[in-house]
């Protein structure tokens, strides 16, 4: 029952994790904040940064093959239990919010197919009908995953192939009608009245968002048939995704003006396809998005449940989350994850948060875990006196993460700080239940207290 994942399954999982809801909303998301030139620069920075990050993960996988679980194991081994706990919590929360955002954009796409101006059923994915549909899908996937990751991986390969079809059709049609005169109308984004640097910074969280998931093969390293496939799967998936993102982001600027693109309702790819080939384009792309999101949701649910399971095995989360069923599925961790997602869906219904806001929140939560990957590579490169190439890659990965922290902005960082606070509650409860696990030094206990004070301050600033 515990079959391993081959190279194709790993590539599909990583690619599906990245190519999700975000790619179908990229044209509008990017046109809203940046010009074509700023986007080209932004994607170049992101491409270099992501390659540094992916290479760091691959090098660490070779240097520390016994550390299963990837970024969480690196945080624990390099920086202690507390940093590991917060890295794990941040990544897990990112996965939760990412999955919820997939459900929101999924039912927003349903709205494009079934809503009318006089009769709103699904809206922006946050009506009560959308939340009900999201909840039903959530628990269907839950019971599917209880059968094991091998069953899910087969479905994931099919959905990955299905999602690529509308994207390829969109690229081909956009190339045919592309008009350079339209593309060059506001190449520098002067009409935005925003500096080119600010435009580039504003693209960073979005470009990061669509690459979240590149670490999927590393996180599931213990389920790989051949550990050498982990590196191949990650690099191939990153290169394919970067090429697709560049084309899908830039080609629409040769069809519409930036302002017209910015006004399009998400998922914007479907709206553009409607212009290109009529109403069938909307139906075709919306169906592609629905399949795509279901595949990405499947991938991210696997990874989201894997996080608390790995953490529990390493005495970071409560030990009960390490239990598996007869199919080797992390049943308790999966239940904990899906209950958390259900709570988030109810909060979305109450607050009416949309996809774009969820995108920003999820991107913020991943920044610390990604930074620690490069930091750990630097640490072991210096400790073991390994060649300078490894040190160079680690520094490059850290600089990219620091740039993202700067680009995120002060308010977004305050919000992410608040979201780390519930993790502190889990940490305290874990210590109460079993004082012997998750040993913290005096310095780490002081750091916990300081972080709590900073979180209260951040909440005060945001509320005011």
N, C-alpha and C positions, 0 to 999 in steps of 0.2 A: 504493500500500500504506500510505502514511502519512496516513490520513484523520484529520481533526480531530474533537474532541469538541464536540457542541452543548450548548445549555443543559440539556436534559433529561438528557443523559448526565452532565453535571457535577453537577447536583442529585442524581441517583441515586448517583453516586460518593461525594459528601460525606455524604449521608444514610445510605448503606449503610456507610460507614466508621464513623459514630457509632452507628447502630442495629445493634449486633452482638450478641454473647453477653451483654454487660452488662445489657441491658434485660430479658432473660428471668430474670435473677437478682436484679434490683433489690429486689423485695418482701422477700426474706429478708435480703439484704445490709444494707438500711436498718433493718429491724426489729431486727436484732441489736444495733445501736449507738445508735439514736435513737428519740425519740417523734415523734408527728405534728407537734407545734409546732416542734420542732427541725428537722424535715425541711422544713417550709414555709419557715422562715428560711434554712436551708441552700440550698434551691433558689433562693430570691430572691437570695442573695449570688452563687451560681453563675451564675444567669441574667444578672445585671448584669455580673459579671466576664467571662463568655463573650462578651457583646455588645460590651464594651469591647475584648476581644482580637480578635474577628472584625472589628470596625470598624477597629482598628489595622492588621490585615492588608490590608483593603480600601483604606485611605488610602495605605499604603505602596505598594500595587500601582499606584495612580494617580500618586503622587509619583515613584516609581522604576520606571516601566514596562519599562525595559531590564534590570532585575535579575531574570532568570528563575531560578526555584528557590525563591523565597519566603524562608522563615526562615533558610536557610543563607547566601543572598546578603546578607541584611540584617546577619547577624552578621559576615561578612567585611568588608563595606563600612564598617560602623560601628565594629568593635572589633578588627580585625586577624585574622591567620591562625590564631593559637592558639585564640582564643575561638571562631572559626568552626569549627575542627576539633572542639573539644569539644561545641559545639552540635550539629554534624552527627552526631557519634558518639552523643550522648545521644538524639537523635531516632531515629536508625537502630536503636539498641538497644531503645528503646521500641516501635518497629514490630515488631521481632523477637519480643519478649516478648508483645506484643499478639496477634500471629499464633499463637504457640504456645498462648496461653491460649484462643484460639478453638478450636483443635484439641482441647484438654483438655475444654472444656465441651461440644463437639460429641459426643465419645464418652461423656461423662457422661450426656448426653441419650439416647444409645443404650442406656446402662445402665438408664434408666427404662423403656425399652420391652422389653428382653430379659433383664435380670438378675432373679434371684429371691433370697430370703434364703439359700437352700441352694446357689445356683450363681451366683457372681459372675464375669461375663465382662468387662464394660467398667468396672465400679466407678465411681470418680470421674474417669475419663478418664486414669488413670495406671497401669493394668495393662499387662502386656506386649502383650496383644492390642490394647488401645487405642493404644499407641505404634506398633505395627505398622500398624494402620489409618491412623493420623495420618501416618505416613511415606509410605504409598502415596498418600494424598490429596495430600500435599505435592508429590510429584514429578509427579502427574497435572496439577496446576495449573501447575507449572513449565513443562511442555511446551506447555500451552495458551497461556501468556503469551508463549512464544517466537514465537507467530503474530502478536503485536502487541496494543496496548491497545484497538484498535477492536473486535476480536473479544471481548475480555474485557468491554468496556463494554456490549455488547448483552446478554450473559449477566447482567451486573450489574443492568441495568434490570429484567429479569424477576425476579431474586431479591429486589430491593427491593420490588416489588409483592407478591410472595408473602409476605414477612415482615410486611408491614403488615396482612394479612388476620387472622392470629390475634391481633395486638395490638388491632385494632379490635373484634373479637368479644369479647375479654377485657374491654375498657373498657365495652362496651355491657352485658354480663352483670353486671359488677361494679356498674354504676350501678343496675341493676334490683334487686339484692339488698342494696345498700348500707344499713347501719343506723347512724344517727348515734349512738345510745346506745353501741354497741360502739366506734365511732370515738373517742368522748369519754371512755372509761373511764380512760385514763391519758394525757391530752392533753399533760401537761408531762413525762412520763417519770419520775415520782417513784419508781416501782418499780425503775428502773434504778440508783438511788442514785448517779447521775452528774449533775453540774451541767449546766444547759442549754447553757452555753458549750462544755463538753467534748463534749457530744453533737453540737453544730453542727460543731465542729472535726473530729470523727471521720467526719462525712459528706463532708468536702471532697474527699478523694482519690477516693472513689467517684463523686461528682458530676462531678469532673474527668474521670475515666476514661471515662464514657459520652459525653463531648463530644470526646475525642481523635479527631482526624480532620477537624475543622472546617476545617483548613488544606489539605485535599486538593485543592481547585480551584486554590489559589494555587501549590502545589507542582507541579501539572501544567499551569501557565499556558502553557507552551510548546506544549501539545497542544490548547489551547482554540481553537475555530473563531472565536470573537469574544471578545476580552479583556474587554469590558464584561459578558459573561455570568458572569465569575468572581465579581464582587461580588454579583450577583443570586442565583447558586447558593448561595453561602456563607450569606447572610442568611436566605434562604428555608429552607434545610436546618436551620439553628440554631433558628429559630422553631418549625418543625414538631417537631423533636426535643424541645425544652424542654416543649412542650405534652404530648407523649406521655409523657415521663418523669414529669411532675407527676402525671398521672392514674394511671399504673401504680404509682407509689410510694405514693400516698395512699389510693386506693380500697380496697386490701386491708385497711387498718386498720378499715374499716367492715364487714368480713366475719369477720375473726379478731382475737383479742387480740394485742398486740405479742409476748407470749411464745410464743404458738402459731405466729405467723409466723416468729419467730426460729428455731424448731425444724425448719422445713420444709427438706427436702433440695433442693439446687439441681440443675437450674434450677427455682426456686420457682414461676414462672408456670405451669408444667405441672402442678405439684401442686395449685395453687389451682383450675385449670381442671377437674381431676379431681373436686374437691368440688362445683364449680358444675354440671357436666353429665355426671359419671360418667367411666368409663375412656376413653370417646371423647375427652374433653377433654384427657387426658394424651397420647393418640396424636396428636391434632390439633395441640396446642401443641408437642410434641416434634418433629414433622415440620416445623412452622413454624420452630422454632429451628434445626434442621439446615439448612434452606434459607437462613435468615438468616445463620447463621455461615459457610456456604460463600460467600455473597455478600460479607460483610464481609472474610472471609479473602482473597477475590479482590482487593477494593479495596486492602486493606492490603499485599498482596504487590506490587501495582503500585507503591504509594508507597514501600514498603520498598526495592524494587530501584531506584527512581528516585533515592533519597537518595545511595548511593555513586556512581551514574552522574553525577549533577550535581556531586558533590564532586570526582570524578576530572576532569571537564571543567574545573573551576576550580582544578586542581592542589592539592586538599586531600587526596584519597585517591589511591592508586596509579593511574597513568594507564591501566593495562590495563582497569580497570573502566569506562572511558568507551567501550569498543568496543560496536558494535551489529551485529545480524545483518541479513539482507536485508529483514526485516519491520520494521526500525527499533526492535526490542526490545533493551533493554540486557542482552544475553545473559550477559556476564561478571559484571555486577553482580547479576543475577538468580541466577546459580549461586553466587556468594559469599554472598548472602543466604540461599538455601535450604540450603546446607551448614551455615551457622550455626544455622538453625532445627532442622536434623536433630540437631546436637550438643546443643541445648537439650532436645529431646525425650528423648534418651538420659539427660541429667542429671535430668529429671523422673522417668523410670522408676527411676533409682537413688535419688533423694532422696524420692520420693513427694510432691512439692510439689503443692498443690491450686490451684484456680482463684482463690480469694480472695487467696492470697499473690502469685500472678502479677499480679493486678490492682494491688496496692499497688506492686510493683516497677516495673511499666510506667508508672504514674502519676508516680512519683518521677523517672524519667528524662526526662520531658517538661518538668519545671518550669523548668530553665535555658533551653532553647530558647524557651519561651513568654515568659519574662521579657525576653529580649533583643529580642523584637519590639517591646514597649512602649518599651524603653530606646532603641532605634534611632529610633523615631518622635519621641521627646523630643529626641534629638540633632539630627536634621535639621530639626525644627520650630524649634529655637533657632538653628541655623546659617543657615537660609534665611529666618528671621523670618516664618514662615507664620502664619496666623490662630490665635488662642488655642484654638479648638475642637480642632485637631489636637494641641496640647500637652495639653489637658485629657484627651483620649482616651488619649494615651500614658501620662500619669500614672496614670489609672484602671486601665489594663492592667497597669502595673508594680505598683501597690498590690495588685491581685488576685493576682499571681504571688508577691509577698512574703508575703501572707496564707496562700497555699497552702504555701509553704516553712515557715512557722511551724506551720501545722496538721499538716503531715506528721510532725512530731516528730523528736527528736534521733536516735533509733536508725535510723529510716528514711532520714534524711539521710546518716548514716554508711554505710549499705548502698549508697546511690546513689553515694557517693564511691568506694567499692571498685569498683563496676561501671564507673567511668570509667577505672580503671587499665589494663585491656586495650587501651583506646584509645591510651594512651601508648605501648604496645608497637608498635601499628600505626603510630603517628607516627614512632617511631624507625626502624622498618623502611623506611618511606617515604623518610625522609631518607637512609638508607644506600643504597637503590637508586638514588635520584636526588637528590643534594644540591642541585641547582639549584631544585627546586620546594619549596613550603611554607617560604618564608623566615621565620625567626624572629629577632626582636630579642633583645638580651641580657636584657632584662626578661622577655620571654616564656620564655626558656630557664630563668631563675631560677624563674619561676612553675611550670614543668613539674616542676622538682626539688622545690619546696615541696608541690605536689599529690601527688607520689609519697610523700613523707614522711607527709603527712596520711592518705593511703590505707593505708599500713602501720599507722599509729596506729589508724585506724578498724577495720581487720581485727583488731588486737589487742584493742580494746575489745569488739567483737562476740563474738569467740571466748571472752572471759572473762565 
